Amino acid sequence: MKVALFATCLVDTLTPTVARATATLLERLGHEVVVPTGQACCGQMHVNTGYRREAVPIVANHVRAFAGAEAIVAPSGSCVASIHHQQADVARRAGEHRLAADAAELAGRTYELSQFLVDVLGVTDVGAYYPHRVTYHPTCHSLRLLKVGDRPFRLLRAVRGLELVELPGAEQCCGFGGTFAVKNADTSTAMLTDKMANVLSTHAEVCTAGDASCLMHIGGGLSRLRAGTRTVHLAEILASTEEAVTPNQTTRPAMSV
Amino acid sequence: MTATVPGPARTFLGLPTAPRGVGHLRGDESFPDAARTALRDGQLRANLGHATSTIRGKRARVVAELPDWAELREAGRALKAATMARLDDHLEELERQVTARGGTVHWARDANEANEIVTRLVLATGASEVVKVKSMATQEIGLNEALEAVGLDVFETDLAELIVQLGEDKPSHILVPAIHKNRAEIREIFARTIPGVDPGLTDEPRQLAMAARAHLRERFLRARVAVSGANFGIAETGTLTVVESEGNGRMCLTLPETLITVMGIEKVVPTWRDLEVFLQLLPRSSTGERMNPYTSTWAGVTPGDGPQEFHLVLLDNGRTAVLADEVGREALHCIRCSACLNVCPVYERTGGHAYGSVYPGPIGAVLSPQLTGVEDNASLPYASSLCGACYEVCPVAIDIPSILVHLRSEHVEAQEKPNAEALAFRGLARAMSNPRLWHLAQRASRLGRLFARGRPTLPNALPPPISGWTRSRDLPTPPTSTFVESWTREHGR
């Protein structure tokens, strides 16, 4: 299958290793990956901060960049949820009915990584090897908007060498919430503190999730604490094999791609 | 007592529309500032964490017992949506039926009018004190303060409201107003404020309940006037309903000669049959009980039985204005169960006082700003990480996250002059709509590498608004190349 990769603005700009891992994984599974150069952002940050009018041209750019793609995959539950639940609404509200229809149509072919692997490709064992103790944080939008359910767990359980440990209070938000983390920094930090305490109580080496944004939040807190537990995106774990457990397959701040 | 009246909202032709809500719906500080203070209180964090996780667990267990919960929830949502679509008809029918059964109906445009009506009615009875059933509507309008201002004594009879009143505190939860207090703190309040209380009072729950019971019993028996709210007002029969756990409400509803009920206009339901759905949804969502312990219903007055004078005050206080917003009106579907408060990660950390309104938590963050007008309560729609836990548990499926996002836009669009944030978001939107500009912007973000000086994270001390992030979390140093750039380099276009 020919898969168009939507890196998402945050991953592309700050943690490109996550997009790289997604491409590596899909190619290893025998699929052709294309990366449309016109891509930028899904518009979620604008919509969720109150700039829904300003988000319309961003949505239009996204629809233009991915027009004609057979399947679009993004390593982010949150961005895919925005594509599914917000893009068409925002366009419709602005009176852009053509764009709304195109966005809705594109959303039908847009998948979050774990859903694409399990539902579309029908695989749970992606042939990965990752000899670490890992705990999984189900990010809110993957959990409640996309309802990815146990798909990430099925993928992680099939990874050779990986020891999966349960995260207490897993379904509580980490406190990221986009601009919430800055506008309500103290409340966000209080939520993060409890999330980190739960992560550290598992004694996992790695905390993983399907969203680089939430991982940047949890990882930024753990890094500030010099806690030793690191955050690694699900795509990076699934991309790892015996031959290629590369040092830059982590969402530790990447110095180069 | 009550805040200044912002005046009715006006349409583009300058005609006055529905009045805005006044009363206890906004705080003196913005949410982030109030939250900062609350978050420093370790005892508060512990009390809230313990209480909300207990109620969350109970709710989850009893909801899971019902195989048709999803259908019930959809029925509740549909009933509310249909009721709101013909709210005026249902209210007029309610008025006719209450009047036909010997009650008197009063219409109050806002908190001030409602307070004036109730004060006048109480004074007309000649009574000097009033007993109260737990009620959000009367907390919203600040009725206690209004009655006290004319020299009346007001006694809250719900145990938690009593704790709040005796402690000269404010409610911090819709259902459990004293949720922010633990039993040791409650013992201290009782020991200090209840006249003639046993000095050996301990913090054992039964002892605390017995102390409150002895204190209240005397007031029930001598009360001549009671004031209540209502959970439901049934239009077809003019029946009012109060749902409570303690039985104290029923004492107030049955013993005094005069009963005055203040009900928000959105509490009307068309038929008795509708209670079938709501009386299943409400107790499981609120207290985690299968069935509500005390459900009192009454219609008008019955000679020789219960209050002989009944007044119903129908309260608007901003509700009609909420109804006019096709997205926001869903907030009026709320049945005040507080399930959204109990699952909210923000509420659990900050408690209810930080919201500045009698309606805290997720539902408060969408209801309060709509009742007052968003510009008067602009920080509340942002008091959420949009995690969606509230929508998931709401028994009438109010899509709170979508309303929050909608109100944020309403706030942004109401600004006449763009502020720094708006300019930044506009600039970013321009870049994100044009690949060439976007790649330039991404390259510009690499200037951050200069601050990092070879380290994997940026310095902790960065200027606002980034400081909001870097005070407690590291920010990664931007990499030398974006993914799209390096991929395109490797694969060609």
Chai-1 contact restraints between the chains, C-beta under 6 A:
chainA,res_idxA,chainB,res_idxB,connection_type,confidence,min_distance_angstrom,max_distance_angstrom,comment,restraint_id
A,A7,B,F483,contact,1.0,0.0,6.0,A-B,restraint_1
A,D12,B,T482,contact,1.0,0.0,6.0,A-B,restraint_2
A,D12,B,F483,contact,1.0,0.0,6.0,A-B,restraint_3
A,D12,B,V484,contact,1.0,0.0,6.0,A-B,restraint_4
A,T13,B,Q442,contact,1.0,0.0,6.0,A-B,restraint_5
A,T13,B,S445,contact,1.0,0.0,6.0,A-B,restraint_6
A,T13,B,T482,contact,1.0,0.0,6.0,A-B,restraint_7
A,L14,B,P476,contact,1.0,0.0,6.0,A-B,restraint_8
A,P16,B,P479,contact,1.0,0.0,6.0,A-B,restraint_9
A,P16,B,T482,contact,1.0,0.0,6.0,A-B,restraint_10
A,P16,B,F483,contact,1.0,0.0,6.0,A-B,restraint_11
A,A19,B,F483,contact,1.0,0.0,6.0,A-B,restraint_12
A,V35,B,V484,contact,1.0,0.0,6.0,A-B,restraint_13
A,V35,B,W487,contact,1.0,0.0,6.0,A-B,restraint_14
A,T37,B,V484,contact,1.0,0.0,6.0,A-B,restraint_15
A,T37,B,T488,contact,1.0,0.0,6.0,A-B,restraint_16
A,G38,B,P435,contact,1.0,0.0,6.0,A-B,restraint_17
A,A40,B,M432,contact,1.0,0.0,6.0,A-B,restraint_18
A,A40,B,W438,contact,1.0,0.0,6.0,A-B,restraint_19
A,C41,B,M432,contact,1.0,0.0,6.0,A-B,restraint_20
A,H46,B,A429,contact,1.0,0.0,6.0,A-B,restraint_21
A,N48,B,V405,contact,1.0,0.0,6.0,A-B,restraint_22
A,G50,B,R408,contact,1.0,0.0,6.0,A-B,restraint_23
A,G50,B,S409,contact,1.0,0.0,6.0,A-B,restraint_24
A,G50,B,H411,contact,1.0,0.0,6.0,A-B,restraint_25
A,G50,B,V412,contact,1.0,0.0,6.0,A-B,restraint_26
A,Y51,B,V412,contact,1.0,0.0,6.0,A-B,restraint_27
A,Y51,B,F425,contact,1.0,0.0,6.0,A-B,restraint_28
A,R52,B,S409,contact,1.0,0.0,6.0,A-B,restraint_29
A,E54,B,F425,contact,1.0,0.0,6.0,A-B,restraint_30
A,E54,B,R426,contact,1.0,0.0,6.0,A-B,restraint_31
A,E54,B,A429,contact,1.0,0.0,6.0,A-B,restraint_32
A,P57,B,S433,contact,1.0,0.0,6.0,A-B,restraint_33
A,I58,B,A429,contact,1.0,0.0,6.0,A-B,restraint_34
A,I58,B,M432,contact,1.0,0.0,6.0,A-B,restraint_35
A,I58,B,S433,contact,1.0,0.0,6.0,A-B,restraint_36
A,N61,B,S433,contact,1.0,0.0,6.0,A-B,restraint_37
A,C140,B,C387,contact,1.0,0.0,6.0,A-B,restraint_38
A,C140,B,G388,contact,1.0,0.0,6.0,A-B,restraint_39
A,R144,B,G388,contact,1.0,0.0,6.0,A-B,restraint_40
A,R144,B,E392,contact,1.0,0.0,6.0,A-B,restraint_41
A,Q172,B,P345,contact,1.0,0.0,6.0,A-B,restraint_42
A,C173,B,P345,contact,1.0,0.0,6.0,A-B,restraint_43
A,C173,B,S385,contact,1.0,0.0,6.0,A-B,restraint_44
A,C173,B,C387,contact,1.0,0.0,6.0,A-B,restraint_45
A,G177,B,S385,contact,1.0,0.0,6.0,A-B,restraint_46
A,G177,B,L386,contact,1.0,0.0,6.0,A-B,restraint_47
A,F180,B,S385,contact,1.0,0.0,6.0,A-B,restraint_48
A,V182,B,P465,contact,1.0,0.0,6.0,A-B,restraint_49
A,V182,B,G468,contact,1.0,0.0,6.0,A-B,restraint_50
A,V182,B,W469,contact,1.0,0.0,6.0,A-B,restraint_51
A,K183,B,Y382,contact,1.0,0.0,6.0,A-B,restraint_52
A,N184,B,P32,contact,1.0,0.0,6.0,A-B,restraint_53
A,A185,B,G468,contact,1.0,0.0,6.0,A-B,restraint_54
A,D186,B,A35,contact,1.0,0.0,6.0,A-B,restraint_55
A,D186,B,R36,contact,1.0,0.0,6.0,A-B,restraint_56
A,D186,B,L39,contact,1.0,0.0,6.0,A-B,restraint_57
A,T187,B,A35,contact,1.0,0.0,6.0,A-B,restraint_58
A,T187,B,V346,contact,1.0,0.0,6.0,A-B,restraint_59
A,T187,B,R349,contact,1.0,0.0,6.0,A-B,restraint_60
A,T187,B,T350,contact,1.0,0.0,6.0,A-B,restraint_61
A,T189,B,S472,contact,1.0,0.0,6.0,A-B,restraint_62
A,A190,B,L39,contact,1.0,0.0,6.0,A-B,restraint_63
A,A190,B,R349,contact,1.0,0.0,6.0,A-B,restraint_64
A,M191,B,P345,contact,1.0,0.0,6.0,A-B,restraint_65
A,G220,B,R473,contact,1.0,0.0,6.0,A-B,restraint_66
A,G220,B,D474,contact,1.0,0.0,6.0,A-B,restraint_67
A,G221,B,R473,contact,1.0,0.0,6.0,A-B,restraint_68
A,S223,B,D474,contact,1.0,0.0,6.0,A-B,restraint_69
A,R224,B,R473,contact,1.0,0.0,6.0,A-B,restraint_70
A,R224,B,D474,contact,1.0,0.0,6.0,A-B,restraint_71
A,P253,B,P456,contact,1.0,0.0,6.0,A-B,restraint_72
A,P253,B,T457,contact,1.0,0.0,6.0,A-B,restraint_73
A,P253,B,P476,contact,1.0,0.0,6.0,A-B,restraint_74
A,P253,B,T477,contact,1.0,0.0,6.0,A-B,restraint_75
A,A254,B,P479,contact,1.0,0.0,6.0,A-B,restraint_76
A,S256,B,T480,contact,1.0,0.0,6.0,A-B,restraint_77
A,V257,B,S481,contact,1.0,0.0,6.0,A-B,restraint_78
A,V257,B,S486,contact,1.0,0.0,6.0,A-B,restraint_79
